[in-house]
Amino acid sequence: MALVRKGSRRIVVDGATYRWRLRGRPTYLQRLAWSPCTFAVEHADTSGATLVVITDQPHPSNWISREAEPVLPSGVAAAVRLALREGWTPTVPGSAFHLDQSADFAPSH
């Protein structure tokens, strides 16, 4: 799964360049704040496994105006470092690597 270049942002983490992207249009469940916000990261220069990060925040564009913290580059860098420690190999082709950080997410009712 390759990221769409349009709307993606570049980030350098420990000397390696990646592209990351927050889903612009949330899914139906994310709009209702029933499921958390996700973003994807991939190596900028080499095709490989995509990192999918599930946050503990609602999507910023949710319909119910539930407060959400923005996804910041510092959070993306921290997720990349954690995923690399947990075995993500961004330059080796394969299925997406999921990093679930949603333990503190509370769905809206």
N, C-alpha and C positions, 0 to 999 in steps of 0.2 A: 504494500500500500504506500504509494508516494504522496507526499504533500502537494497540494496545489501551490504553485509559487506565488500567485496573486494573493496578497494578504498575509503572507508569511513574513516573519521577522528573523533576522540573523542574530546569532549570539555566539560568542566565543567563550568556551568553558575549558579551562586548563590547557589552552593552546589549540584546541580543536574547534572548528567552526561548524555550527549546527543551524538549522532553520526550524522555527517553531510556529505554531498557528493555533489559535483558539477558534473553535467553531463559531463562525459569525452568526448563523441562525441556529438558535438552540433547538433541540428536539422537542417534541410535544411534552414529554415528561420533564425536561429541563425548564420549559416555559412555565410549568405549574410548580416548579421547585420540588418535584417529587424525586428527581435524580440529580446528582451533582454535575458541576461543570467539568469538562474534560478538555485537554489540549494534547497536541501531538508534536513530537520532535523527531527530526531525522538528521543524519550527517549531511552537511551541505555539499560535499564534493563526491561522495561515494554512495551508490545505492546500497541499501542494506535494510535491516529490520527497523521498523518505525517504533518509537516509544509512545505509548498512549498513557497519559497520566490522568487518573481520576482524582479530582481534588475533593476537599471537604467543604466546598463552598457552592452555593447555588449559582447558576449562570447569571451574569450581570443583566441580561435582557429578559429576566423572568417576568411573567405577566402580573404577578401579585405584588410587585415592588418589594420583594424581600431583599434586604440589604445583603450585598455581596462584596467581598474584598476583591479588587482587581488581580488578575494574574500578572505578576511583575517579572521582569527579567531575573531578578535575584531568586525568585521562587522556581523559575524554569531551570536556572543553573543548579540549584540545590537538588531538584528532581533528577537532572541528568547525572549528577555525581552519585546520587543514591542508586539509580538504575544501573550505572556502570559497576558499582560495588556488588549489586545483586545479580550481575551476569548479563546485562544487556550488551550486545556487541553490535554497535551501529553500522559497522562497515561490512558485516556478513549478512547476505540475504537470508531471509527467513520470515516467519510469521511475526506479527506485532508483539512487542513486549509490553505487558500491562503492569503499571505501577499504581497500585490502589492505595490512595491516601485518604479515603473517604470514611474512615472509622468514626470520626466525630460529626459526620453529616447527619442532620435530622431533617427528614422530608417534611414538607408542609402538609397540613391536613385540610 
